[in-house]
Amino acid sequence: MPEISRFYGIVIKMYHADHPPPHLHAEYGEHRVLINLRTLGVFAGSLPPRALALVIEWAAYHQQELLELWEQAAALQSLSRIDPLP
């Protein structure tokens, strides 16, 4: 699964040809979560509250870019990286 960003120990990934809805995978230590790219809500898993807040903040800032990456992943194209939080 391609890593598309990394910040503050959080790794953001996206699978090629993954199941709907459009989403990203975030990992922080042993914690895993799936975030819906349209609603920015959690639909599976969990992260510690501060890590989740950082992921949501980052995803909100890059939402359009993430939706475009989702389309590229669905078409089995290579995925570019997205800038991390500063």
Sequence and secondary structure as in RCSB ss.txt:
>XXXX:A:sequence
MPEISRFYGIVIKMYHADHPPPHLHAEYGEHRVLINLRTLGVFAGSLPPRALALVIEWAAYHQQELLELWEQAAA
LQSLSRIDPLP
>XXXX:A:secstr
  EEEEETTEEEE  TT  SS EEEEEETTEEEEEETTT  EEEE   HHHHHHHHHHHHHTHHHHHHHHHHHHT
T          
